[in-house]
Amino acid sequence: MPQVLEFKLPDLGEGLTEAEIVRWLVAVGDVVEVDQPVVEVETAKAMVEVPCPYGGVVTARFGEEGTELPVGAPLITVAVGSGTAPEPGPAADDAAPSGSGNVLVGYGTDHSRQARRRRVRPAGGGAVAAPATLVAPVAPAAPVAPVAPVVVPVVAPVAAEAPGGPVAVISPLVRKLARDNGIDLRTLRGSGPQGLILRADVEAALRPVAAAPAAAPAPVDAGRGERIPLKGLRGAVAEKLSRSRREIPEATCWVDADATELMAARAAMNAVDGPKISVLALLARICTAALAKYPELNSTVDLAANEIVRLPAVHLGFAAQTDRGLMVPVVRDAHTRSPESLSAEFARLTELARTGKLTPGDLTGGTFTLNNYGVFGVDGSTPIINHPEAAMLGVGRIVPKPWVHGGELAVRKVVQLSLTFDHRVCDGGTAGGFLRFVADCVENPAVLLRGL
């Protein structure tokens, strides 16, 4: 007899509390295998394919494409057993735990429960393992028979801060958005499952409504322009940049540098057999050497403890422009990598960014950011620090310019370097020393040999 299991949106990690359905990968009636991706969702950090821990027939989907769901809301129901699920392999036995492993944070096998898998004999006589947590039994049916999905309330309402009873809201971001804008959540009607109030509901309540007769819709005012919701990646970027401006007393210093010798050194490296070295990799190697000399800039400020935390490893973020917007992938332990290794990692992460396959882990944990805005054909910028980091190095385009070299006017390849830094972690002398060291290495790459 088939059993209907409900699969909920799992915790995607990094403190994310909601995700938007971008594309369904399965339809009602499809047969899915254990750990098969069933939906593609977009969080504030990345696009993620969500695999289902159950195998069987999809009997219901919850939410249309473009719908925003909170963590813990139902995604699909799957009928398993009685021939509806794929046959398990020989390794399946009575003592094995049900479900799949922890494919994503927050769901999969729960080893804290004392659950045992029981066998259900399908019509063909094979043994099918039924997961331990069951929603409700349904009558026997053919493999793709109309099995009524059992919708069980899965979102426990959270009491609002003001008296007057509970409201159907689970996301702390939604509650904060409402509180900051003076919206009474009890007056809203949620558009999520079981009337759950989503961020979109609060944002809709914040939009001004033009005066119009109650029986007629408000007329469209073309003069007000197109309205684009600040949500998903764009919303996350906006919040992070705003927080940086609010919290960090930043300052910027800059210098022009003659990059002719650096470009010549790169050409010499790439003249030999082997992987090619990128300009970004050489600049990254210079950055890690400068951070070893000026560790104050590889730090963060702990406001709760009122302390500056100097970080032992350099996890180097770099700005990458994609169709989805600006992303900052992170190269782990950049200080331990060679220019060749840095080139390979930059190429790998850039390709993942362009194809929308970066994971939340690829986009978090940075300690310093390198921003090569020269690829956009500009010379200079005053970048905003990637909170909670303490500094960002900006690099403009490398172009031929008049330059005094060896006491004579010559045409050299010149680049503008700018450093934006958190004035709480250091003073101008440290920031200037860091930037001057970087410029010296750009002008004379042999300076790096002193630290090798």
C-alpha positions as CSV (number, residue, x, y, z in Angstrom):
1,M,0.0,0.0,0.0
2,P,1.6,3.3,-1.0
3,Q,2.4,5.9,1.6
4,V,2.5,9.6,0.9
5,L,5.5,11.5,2.2
6,E,5.8,15.3,2.3
7,F,9.1,16.9,1.4
8,K,9.7,20.4,2.8
9,L,12.0,23.1,1.7
10,P,15.2,22.3,3.6
11,D,17.6,24.6,5.4
12,L,20.0,25.8,2.7
13,G,22.6,27.0,5.1
14,E,24.2,30.3,5.8
15,G,21.2,31.6,7.8
16,L,18.9,31.7,4.7
17,T,15.3,31.5,5.7
18,E,13.5,31.5,2.3
19,A,14.0,30.8,-1.4
20,E,12.2,31.5,-4.6
21,I,11.1,28.7,-6.9
22,V,12.8,29.3,-10.3
23,R,12.1,26.1,-12.2
24,W,10.3,22.8,-11.4
25,L,12.4,19.8,-12.6
26,V,9.5,17.3,-12.1
27,A,5.8,17.2,-12.7
28,V,2.9,15.6,-10.9
29,G,2.9,11.9,-11.9
30,D,6.7,11.7,-12.5
31,V,8.7,8.9,-10.9
32,V,11.6,10.2,-8.9
33,E,14.6,8.5,-7.4
34,V,16.2,9.1,-4.0
35,D,18.3,12.3,-4.1
36,Q,17.0,13.3,-7.6
37,P,16.8,17.1,-8.0
38,V,13.2,18.1,-8.1
39,V,13.3,21.9,-8.1
40,E,15.7,24.8,-8.8
41,V,15.4,27.6,-6.2
42,E,17.1,31.0,-5.9
43,T,18.3,32.2,-2.5
44,A,19.8,35.5,-1.7
45,K,23.2,33.9,-2.4
46,A,23.0,31.4,-5.2
47,M,20.9,29.2,-7.4
48,V,20.5,25.7,-5.9
49,E,19.0,22.4,-7.2
50,V,17.2,20.8,-4.3
51,P,17.2,16.9,-4.3
52,C,14.4,14.9,-2.8
53,P,15.3,12.3,-0.1
54,Y,12.4,10.0,-1.2
55,G,11.8,7.8,-4.2
56,G,8.4,7.3,-5.7
57,V,5.7,9.1,-7.6
58,V,5.2,12.8,-7.3
59,T,1.6,13.4,-6.3
60,A,1.6,17.2,-5.6
61,R,3.7,20.3,-6.0
62,F,3.4,23.4,-3.8
63,G,4.1,26.8,-5.3
64,E,4.3,28.1,-8.8
65,E,7.5,29.3,-10.4
66,G,8.3,32.7,-9.0
67,T,6.7,31.9,-5.6
68,E,8.8,32.6,-2.5
69,L,8.7,29.9,0.2
70,P,10.1,29.9,3.7
71,V,12.3,27.1,5.0
72,G,10.1,24.3,6.3
73,A,7.2,24.9,3.9
74,P,6.1,21.9,1.8
75,L,7.6,21.5,-1.7
76,I,6.2,18.2,-3.0
77,T,4.5,15.0,-1.8
78,V,5.7,11.6,-3.0
79,A,3.9,8.3,-2.9
80,V,6.2,5.5,-2.1
81,G,5.7,1.7,-1.8
82,S,3.5,-0.8,-3.6
83,G,5.5,-0.5,-6.8
84,T,5.5,3.3,-6.9
85,A,9.2,3.7,-5.8
86,P,12.3,2.3,-7.6
87,E,13.6,-0.9,-6.3
88,P,16.3,-0.5,-3.6
89,G,19.7,-2.0,-4.2
90,P,21.0,-5.1,-2.5
91,A,22.5,-3.0,0.3
92,A,19.0,-2.1,1.6
93,D,18.2,-4.0,4.8
94,D,15.8,-3.8,7.8
95,A,18.3,-2.0,10.0
96,A,19.1,0.8,7.5
97,P,17.7,4.3,8.4
98,S,15.1,5.7,6.1
99,G,15.5,8.5,3.6
100,S,18.7,9.7,2.0
101,G,21.8,11.2,3.7
102,N,22.2,14.9,4.5
103,V,22.4,16.1,0.9
104,L,21.6,19.7,2.1
105,V,21.7,21.2,5.6
106,G,18.6,20.6,7.5
107,Y,17.1,17.5,5.9
108,G,17.9,13.9,5.0
109,T,18.6,11.1,7.4
110,D,18.0,12.1,11.0
111,H,20.3,9.7,13.0
112,S,19.0,11.1,16.3
113,R,15.7,9.1,15.9
114,Q,15.4,5.5,16.7
115,A,13.6,4.6,13.5
116,R,13.8,1.3,11.6
117,R,12.9,0.8,8.0
118,R,10.2,-1.8,7.5
119,R,9.6,-3.7,4.2
120,V,6.5,-3.3,2.2
121,R,5.8,-6.0,-0.3
122,P,4.8,-4.6,-3.7
123,A,2.8,-6.6,-6.2
124,G,5.9,-7.8,-8.0
125,G,7.2,-9.4,-4.7
126,G,10.3,-7.2,-4.4
127,A,11.1,-5.4,-1.1
128,V,10.6,-1.7,-1.1
129,A,11.9,0.3,1.9
130,A,9.4,2.8,3.2
131,P,10.8,5.9,5.0
132,A,10.0,6.0,8.7
133,T,8.2,9.3,8.9
134,L,4.9,8.9,7.1
135,V,2.2,11.5,6.4
136,A,-0.8,9.4,5.9
137,P,-1.7,6.1,4.2
138,V,-3.8,6.1,1.0
139,A,-5.8,3.4,-0.7
140,P,-3.9,0.9,-3.0
141,A,-3.6,2.3,-6.5
142,A,-1.7,1.7,-9.8
143,P,1.8,3.3,-10.0
144,V,0.5,6.6,-11.4
145,A,-3.0,6.4,-10.1
146,P,-4.6,9.6,-8.7
147,V,-3.3,9.6,-5.2
148,A,-4.8,12.5,-3.2
149,P,-2.0,14.6,-1.7
150,V,-2.2,15.0,2.0
151,V,-1.5,18.6,3.0
152,V,-0.5,18.8,6.6
153,P,0.1,22.2,8.2
154,V,3.8,22.4,8.6
155,V,4.4,26.0,9.5
156,A,3.9,26.8,13.2
157,P,2.6,30.3,13.6
158,V,5.0,32.6,15.5
159,A,3.5,35.0,18.0
160,A,3.8,38.6,17.0
161,E,5.6,41.1,19.1
162,A,2.4,43.0,19.8
163,P,-0.5,41.5,21.7
164,G,-3.5,40.1,19.8
165,G,-2.7,36.5,19.1
166,P,-0.4,34.6,16.8
167,V,0.2,35.4,13.1
168,A,1.2,33.0,10.4
169,V,4.8,34.2,9.9
170,I,8.0,32.2,10.3
171,S,10.8,34.3,8.8
172,P,12.6,36.7,11.1
173,L,13.4,38.8,8.1
174,V,9.7,39.2,7.3
175,R,9.0,40.2,10.9
176,K,11.8,42.7,11.0
177,L,10.7,44.2,7.6
178,A,7.2,44.7,9.0
179,R,8.4,46.1,12.3
180,D,10.8,48.5,10.7
181,N,8.1,49.9,8.5
182,G,5.3,49.9,11.1
183,I,3.2,47.2,9.4
184,D,0.9,45.2,11.7
185,L,1.2,41.6,10.5
186,R,-2.2,40.8,11.9
187,T,-3.8,43.0,9.2
188,L,-2.1,41.0,6.3
189,R,-3.4,38.0,4.5
190,G,-0.6,35.6,3.7
191,S,-0.1,34.3,0.2
192,G,2.0,31.3,1.2
193,P,1.0,27.8,2.2
194,Q,-1.7,27.7,4.9
195,G,-1.9,31.5,4.8
196,L,1.8,32.0,5.6
197,I,2.9,35.6,5.4
198,L,5.8,36.0,3.0
199,R,8.1,39.0,2.4
200,A,6.3,39.7,-0.8
201,D,3.1,40.3,1.3
202,V,4.8,42.8,3.4
203,E,6.4,44.5,0.4
204,A,3.0,44.7,-1.2
205,A,1.6,46.4,1.9
206,L,4.4,49.0,1.7
207,R,3.5,50.1,-1.9
208,P,1.4,53.2,-2.1
209,V,-2.0,52.7,-3.6
210,A,-3.4,55.4,-5.9
211,A,-6.9,56.7,-4.9
212,A,-9.6,55.0,-6.9
213,P,-13.2,53.8,-6.5
214,A,-13.4,50.7,-4.4
215,A,-15.0,48.7,-7.2
216,A,-12.4,49.6,-9.8
217,P,-8.6,48.8,-9.8
218,A,-6.2,51.7,-9.4
219,P,-5.2,53.1,-12.8
220,V,-1.6,52.5,-13.9
221,D,0.5,55.7,-13.8
222,A,3.1,55.2,-16.5
223,G,5.0,58.3,-15.3
224,R,6.0,56.4,-12.1
225,G,8.2,54.1,-14.2
226,E,9.0,50.4,-13.9
227,R,9.1,48.9,-10.4
228,I,11.6,46.1,-9.7
229,P,11.4,44.3,-6.4
230,L,14.6,44.3,-4.3
231,K,14.6,40.6,-3.6
232,G,16.8,37.6,-4.2
233,L,20.4,38.4,-5.2
234,R,19.7,42.0,-5.9
235,G,18.0,42.5,-2.5
236,A,20.9,40.7,-0.7
237,V,23.5,42.9,-2.5
238,A,21.5,46.1,-1.6
239,E,21.2,45.1,2.0
240,K,24.9,44.2,2.3
241,L,26.1,47.5,0.7
242,S,23.7,49.5,2.8
243,R,24.9,47.8,5.9
244,S,28.5,48.5,4.9
245,R,27.8,52.2,4.5
246,R,25.9,52.3,7.8
247,E,28.5,50.5,10.0
248,I,31.9,51.1,8.4
249,P,33.7,54.4,8.6
250,E,35.6,53.9,5.3
251,A,38.2,55.9,3.6
252,T,39.9,55.5,0.2
253,C,43.4,56.2,-1.0
254,W,44.8,55.6,-4.5
255,V,48.0,55.7,-6.6
256,D,49.0,55.3,-10.2
257,A,51.5,52.6,-10.9
258,D,53.6,51.6,-13.9
259,A,52.6,48.1,-14.7
260,T,54.9,47.6,-17.7
261,E,57.3,45.3,-15.8
262,L,54.4,43.3,-14.4
263,M,52.9,42.7,-17.9
264,A,56.4,41.7,-19.2
265,A,56.8,39.2,-16.3
266,R,53.4,37.7,-17.1
267,A,54.4,37.4,-20.8
268,A,57.6,35.6,-19.8
269,M,55.7,33.2,-17.6
270,N,53.2,32.4,-20.3
271,A,55.9,31.9,-22.9
272,V,56.8,28.5,-21.4
273,D,54.7,25.4,-21.5
274,G,52.0,25.0,-18.9
275,P,48.8,26.7,-17.8
276,K,48.6,30.4,-18.5
277,I,48.8,32.9,-15.7
278,S,46.2,35.7,-15.5
279,V,46.8,39.3,-14.5
280,L,44.2,38.8,-11.8
281,A,46.2,35.9,-10.3
282,L,49.4,38.0,-10.2
283,L,47.5,40.9,-8.5
284,A,46.1,38.4,-6.1
285,R,49.5,37.0,-5.2
286,I,50.7,40.6,-4.6
287,C,47.7,41.2,-2.4
288,T,48.4,38.1,-0.2
289,A,52.0,39.2,0.2
290,A,50.9,42.7,1.2
291,L,48.4,41.3,3.7
292,A,51.2,39.3,5.3
293,K,53.1,42.5,5.7
294,Y,50.0,44.5,6.9
295,P,47.7,42.0,8.6
296,E,45.5,44.8,10.0
297,L,43.7,44.8,6.7
298,N,42.8,41.1,6.9
299,S,40.5,41.5,9.8
300,T,36.9,42.2,10.9
301,V,35.3,44.2,13.6
302,D,33.2,42.4,16.2
303,L,30.8,45.0,17.4
304,A,29.2,42.9,20.1
305,A,32.6,42.3,21.8
306,N,34.0,45.7,20.7
307,E,37.0,44.0,19.3
308,I,39.1,43.9,16.1
309,V,39.6,40.3,15.0
310,R,42.7,39.7,12.9
311,L,42.2,36.6,10.7
312,P,44.9,34.0,10.2
313,A,44.0,33.0,6.7
314,V,43.3,35.0,3.5
315,H,40.1,34.0,1.8
316,L,40.2,36.2,-1.2
317,G,37.0,37.4,-2.8
318,F,36.9,38.8,-6.3
319,A,34.1,40.7,-8.0
320,A,32.5,38.8,-10.9
321,Q,29.7,40.4,-13.1
322,T,27.1,37.9,-14.2
323,D,23.7,37.9,-15.8
324,R,22.2,37.6,-12.3
325,G,24.2,40.6,-11.1
326,L,27.4,41.2,-9.2
327,M,28.7,38.2,-7.3
328,V,31.9,37.8,-5.1
329,P,33.2,34.2,-5.2
330,V,35.8,33.4,-2.6
331,V,39.2,31.7,-3.2
332,R,39.9,29.8,0.0
333,D,43.4,30.0,1.5
334,A,44.7,32.3,-1.2
335,H,47.8,33.0,0.8
336,T,49.0,29.4,0.2
337,R,48.4,29.3,-3.5
338,S,50.8,29.9,-6.4
339,P,49.9,32.2,-9.3
340,E,49.2,29.1,-11.4
341,S,46.8,27.7,-8.7
342,L,45.2,31.1,-8.3
343,S,44.6,31.3,-12.1
344,A,42.9,27.9,-12.1
345,E,40.7,28.7,-9.2
346,F,39.7,32.1,-10.6
347,A,38.7,30.4,-13.9
348,R,36.7,27.7,-12.1
349,L,34.7,30.0,-9.9
350,T,34.1,32.5,-12.7
351,E,32.6,29.7,-14.9
352,L,30.4,28.6,-12.0
353,A,29.3,32.2,-11.5
354,R,28.4,32.6,-15.2
355,T,26.4,29.4,-15.3
356,G,24.6,30.1,-12.0
357,K,26.1,27.1,-10.2
358,L,27.9,28.8,-7.3
359,T,26.9,27.4,-4.0
360,P,26.3,29.6,-0.9
361,G,29.6,28.3,0.4
362,D,31.4,29.7,-2.7
363,L,30.1,33.2,-1.9
364,T,30.8,33.5,1.8
365,G,33.7,33.6,4.3
366,G,35.8,36.1,2.4
367,T,38.4,38.2,4.4
368,F,39.6,40.6,1.7
369,T,38.2,41.5,-1.8
370,L,40.1,42.2,-5.0
371,N,37.9,44.2,-7.4
372,N,39.2,44.4,-11.0
373,Y,36.8,47.1,-12.4
374,G,39.3,47.8,-15.2
375,V,37.5,45.1,-17.3
376,F,34.7,47.6,-17.7
377,G,37.1,50.1,-19.3
378,V,37.3,52.5,-16.3
379,D,40.4,53.9,-14.6
380,G,39.3,54.4,-11.0
381,S,36.6,53.9,-8.4
382,T,35.9,54.2,-4.7
383,P,34.5,50.7,-4.0
384,I,32.2,49.9,-1.0
385,I,33.7,47.4,1.4
386,N,32.3,43.9,1.3
387,H,30.9,43.8,4.8
388,P,32.1,42.4,7.3
389,E,35.6,42.6,5.7
390,A,37.9,45.5,6.5
391,A,39.3,46.5,3.0
392,M,39.0,46.1,-0.7
393,L,41.6,46.8,-3.4
394,G,40.3,48.2,-6.7
395,V,42.2,47.9,-10.0
396,G,41.5,50.0,-13.0
397,R,42.3,49.3,-16.6
398,I,46.0,49.0,-17.7
399,V,46.5,51.4,-20.6
400,P,49.5,53.1,-22.3
401,K,50.0,56.6,-20.9
402,P,52.8,59.2,-20.8
403,W,55.1,58.4,-17.9
404,V,58.5,59.6,-16.7
405,H,60.7,56.5,-16.7
406,G,64.4,56.7,-16.1
407,G,64.3,60.5,-16.1
408,E,62.7,60.6,-19.6
409,L,59.2,60.8,-20.8
410,A,58.0,57.5,-22.2
411,V,54.8,55.6,-23.0
412,R,54.3,53.0,-20.3
413,K,51.4,50.7,-19.3
414,V,49.8,52.5,-16.3
415,V,47.2,51.3,-13.8
416,Q,45.4,53.1,-11.0
417,L,45.1,51.2,-7.7
418,S,42.6,52.3,-5.0
419,L,42.3,50.9,-1.5
420,T,39.1,51.4,0.5
421,F,39.6,50.5,4.2
422,D,37.8,50.4,7.5
423,H,39.3,53.3,9.5
424,R,38.5,51.4,12.7
425,V,41.1,48.7,12.0
426,C,44.0,51.0,11.1
427,D,45.1,54.5,10.3
428,G,46.1,56.1,7.1
429,G,49.8,55.2,7.6
430,T,49.0,51.4,7.5
431,A,46.6,51.8,4.5
432,G,49.2,53.9,2.6
433,G,51.9,51.4,3.4
434,F,49.8,48.6,2.1
435,L,49.0,50.4,-1.1
436,R,52.5,51.5,-1.7
437,F,53.8,48.0,-1.3
438,V,51.3,46.8,-3.9
439,A,52.3,49.5,-6.3
440,D,56.0,48.7,-5.8
441,C,55.3,45.1,-6.6
442,V,53.3,46.0,-9.7
443,E,56.2,48.3,-10.9
444,N,58.9,45.9,-10.0
445,P,57.7,42.3,-9.5
446,A,61.1,41.3,-8.2
447,V,60.1,43.0,-4.9
448,L,58.0,39.8,-4.2
449,L,61.2,37.7,-4.2
450,R,62.2,39.2,-0.9
451,G,59.3,37.4,0.8
452,L,59.8,34.1,-0.9
